[in-house]
Amino acid sequence: MELDARQRAMLEEMGVRVWAPRDAVSAPETAPAPPFQNLPEGSREGQAAPRPAAPRVPPTQVPVPVAMVSDRAAVAPSRDLPADIAAMGWDDLEAAVAGCQACGLCKSRKNTVFGVGQRQARWLIVGEAPGENEDLQGEPFVGQAGKLLDNMLKTLGRSRTSDDEAQSVYIANVLKCRPPGNRNPAPEEVLQCEPYLRRQVALLQPRIILALGRFAVQSLLQHSVPDVATLPLGRLRGQVYRYEGVPVVVSYHPAYLLRTPQDKAKAWDDLCLAQSLMMDSSA
């Protein structure tokens, strides 16, 4: 994958070292200031994280091979959606989420967080649950984690605000309401929200799903990877799974990357894998 000087500068600031022939790299003084330059590294609470040692060179050095679908991730049998949700279009589905009272999260939320992006996007990014900022604004991945995600996507020429379906992404969460205190999603909450996400996938018909974080991965792969609840996320990376027939690539949540910046190079590997799948499907 060819990277221009701006993308290389962004990756360098992100902590990802990119190989290139000596004469192919522009002088650092001529590169625009990368978007990561003023982005603090740390947890959601703003605690500073130590600067990592230089990570390994990611697979931009050589062509990224397309991973085979995991043997454990055989396509699960189709599961029927509730008839009322299965018949909904985008607007009806969004209205149903806004009025949902299926679990106790409706009592503490300020806003539901349905999703954002173009509704013909080829990429779907699935996170875990809204945090405080998302609950206030009604949009997924805002705040520092959202900025990091947006800047990572920019390196691939993709954006949640693009009107071009080839460049746009749609972003949604497994849960549409914030768990109080940003606690982990409860199994019964995920169960109640899952039909909404499944209908979003059916309406969007994405070519690729990028699952960010442990709870997003567990929700998407629970019917195709029997031991997914006990496997660490790092063990699930680097393979291609399926959700409702759509290829799924597993990666770290941006909030985790802010706390653990040494794993940003691995997240870049995951983006390269997703990008290679998209290029293969377009061939």
HUZIVEN-V705451 format. One record per run of one state. SS is the DSSP state (A for helix, B for strand, O for the rest). FROM is the first residue (numbers start at 1). LEN is the number of residues. If there is no record, write none. Layout:
SS|FROM|LEN, SS|FROM|LEN
This chain:
O|1|4, A|5|10, O|15|7, A|22|3, O|25|3, A|28|3, O|31|11, B|42|1, O|43|5, B|48|1, O|49|20, B|69|1, O|70|1, A|71|3, O|74|9, A|83|4, O|87|3, A|90|9, O|99|5, A|104|4, O|108|8, B|116|1, O|117|6, B|123|5, O|128|4, A|132|6, O|138|5, A|143|12, O|155|4, B|159|1, O|160|8, B|168|6, O|174|6, A|180|3, O|183|4, A|187|18, O|205|3, B|208|5, O|213|1, A|214|8, O|222|11, A|233|4, O|237|3, B|240|4, O|244|2, B|246|6, O|252|2, A|254|6, O|260|1, A|261|22, O|283|1
